[in-house]
Amino acid sequence: MQFLGSFLLLISVISPVMAFASVMILHQAKLRMALIWTTAFGGVILSWLAFIGLRLALPVYVSLAIWQPQSLFLDSPALLVDGYNWGLAFALLSLGLAFLLTEPSLSEGISFVSLASGLLVISLALFAVLAGNQLTLLMAWAAIDLTELFIWLNRPLRPELRERIILAFASRTSGLILSTYGLGQVGVYLLASVLRLGVFPFHIPYVDNTEIRRGFGSILRLVPPLVTIPFIIRLAGFGRNESLNGLIPLIAFVALSAAVLWSTAENELEGRPFWIITISAFILIATIKNQPSAALAWGIILVSLGGTIFISRVGNRYWKTWTILQILILCGIPFSPLWDLNRIYQPPINFWSLLIFITHLLLISGFWQHSRKKMTEKLAGERWVSALYGIGLNMLVLIPFITGYTGWKNLLQSGTDYTYPIARSWIEYWVGIVILVLGGLGYWMKSRIKIPLRIEYQNWLNFLSFSWVIDFLKWSFRKLTDIVHFVNLVFEGQGGILWSFLILILLGAFLYMVTGGE
């Protein structure tokens, strides 16, 4: 079984890489786009099928290489699939399949650049999610960050947007450096995760960009936080995070701000960064409360529900049913597939619990609002295009059911030291139902009472995004430039003051030598 597991794991990570290489070769040979698309799809579906087989062989560890000398390289690249990352890797591959299956529905046809770039990002992300040690994780993070930066900066973007992209890259790089020198301190690793997730500073580098397509743009936005989540889940499994409870108020305020902006956004693409930040904040709260099952559940929701609403262009005859099912999952009603998401509500109940509860309500409200807009639209095109489109979205909708109803407890305990807590607090039984009732009531009230929350929260958003710090640094650099320019003008201007000073210095040095320093 161990040999079979190792074989399936290698197949799952090699197939997308080989598909990417084949796509590039076929494009250079100027072959038809249909063949290129089929090659990309074949590589991802093979990896997806291999990962289903891996569910029966957990845990699996494969060393990719042995770096020598061992006195210099303490670790070598390795892959690991266990209960902490199988669900997330499966969700990632399903997201990749949904991306490929919905691309033919584009009115302008399949874009080779989007196809190849999406395949590359998914391949690198799979290595990050399945990293077997810190070295492999850091290498994969660095590769993803550089790839993302290269993709964005090679597009015609406005100067202010380029600036925000670079700032986001700097934030993630800072998190990578902190992870490298964490020295086993959970607090340092958590701070590194915060920087990589973009929760604080509250960076929203791509909110105004509409030039990248919906499918590939969703891949590019969902992958960076996704590849950080397995690392966070392992921190939650340590069970020694109570000393970080002081961070919960700040994270709760950030989550509330993002949820407000998500629920008031004009469309789902404009609100996409705020959906990611809100759920990332919930994952951090679950980590601090030592609830890895809650962190994993929210991570799967980030990809499955987020992928469904962001990749889809229009609704179809199943869209309303899908939306209702996903709302029930997002509420965390008892015995739903990802019920463990409500483990972030732990007694005793305090003000911050109430704040998290309100944020949860706003997240659901925004999801329903953005999903509802697609119910009246229809997909144009041939029947086979509509069929592929529906299959792709179905794969994302089914992720919570596949992961949650196929041995969730056994999955979480496979290859980990985690003991799944069967007992639940009374809050977990009731919070989902209360959220469902209040969410419906809140949406009914919101449709009748218009409150300009976006304007009221703009100052708070500017504070959380640290844009005021950037503006201050810009002002400081400008003033420093003015000073340097003034000094340069004084010493090298028409008055020749620089030469006068030089002559005085040389004369002083001559007199000093003649007098012997007296």
Secondary structure, 3 states (H helix, E strand, C coil): CHHHHHHHHHHHHHHHHHHHHHHHHHHHCCCCHHHHHHHHHHHHHHHHHHHHHHCCCCCEEEECCCCCCCCCCCCCCEEEECCCCHHHHHHHHHHHHHHHHHHHHCCCCCCHHHHHHHHHHHHHHHHHHCECCHHHHHHHHHHHHHHHHHHHHCCCCCHHHHHHHHHHHHHHHHHHHHHHCCCCCHHHHHHHHHHHHCCCCCCCCCCCCCCCCHHHHHHHHHHHHHCCHHHHHHHHHHCCCHHHHHHHHHHHHHHHHHHHHHHHCCCHHHHHHHHHHHHHHHHHHHHHCCCHHHHHHHHHHHHHHHHHHHHCCCCCCCHHHHHHHHHHHHHCCCCCCCHHHHHHCCCCCCHHHHHHHHHHHHHHHHHHHHHHCCCCCCCCCCHHHHHHHHHHHHHHHHHHHHHHCCCHHHHHHCCCCCCCCCCCCHHHHHHHHHHHHHHHHHHHHHCCCCCCHHHHCHHHHHHHCCHHHHHHHHHHHHHHHHHHHHHHHHHHCCCCHHHHHHHHHHHHHHHHHHHCCC
